Amino acid sequence: MEAAVNEARETDTGVGLIRRAMMFLAVALVVTVVVVAGLLLIGEVRWDEVVGFIEWFSRSTAFGAIIAGTLALTAAWLAYHGVQQTIRSTETREREKARHERFTTIVTQLASNQPAVRLGGLYAVSALADEWEREARRLISVSDSAGEWRDKERAWA
């Protein structure tokens, strides 16, 4: 349970997305080192060729600029999607908070001694139930659409 809560927090702040990107870069680096070591071991590449490539790479400003630009664009993309994810989760939380506040107000109205206030509470319950039903139908529709796509993918496979 706590792991799910921590994962949700990481997703809300975009930290999970950044961690995945860093993990991808680390794996790419490890794979590169393993491939170069393997090529050295089987004799396909000599050590002086590897050193020569590293020297060329360090002198090549154009190639460095391309790498820096790619990293900058990746960082910008990650930041943008992290912000968008945070905005969506904040909007969802605020919407739910507003619904719960409305529900609390409605319960207070239903507990009132005045018949007119109780009647207003009944109308408010009806409106809130309609809103929750629309939201539930939208979520079910999205879920059904995803299920249909999964079924089509299985049929095509």
DAJO-V895725 format. One line per field, one symbol per residue. ss: DSSP state (2 for helix, 1 for strand, 0 for the rest). phi: phi as a letter, one per 20 degrees, with the letter a starting at -180 (. if undefined). Layout:
ss = ???
phi = ???
//
This chain:
ss = 0222222222222022222222222222222222222222220000222222222222202222222222222222222222222222222222222222222222222200002222222222222222222222222222222222222222220
phi = .fffffffffffenfffffffffffffffffffffffffffenfceffffffffffffeeffffffffffffffffffffffffffffffffffffffffffffffffffefeefffffffffffffffffffffffffffffffffffffffffff
//
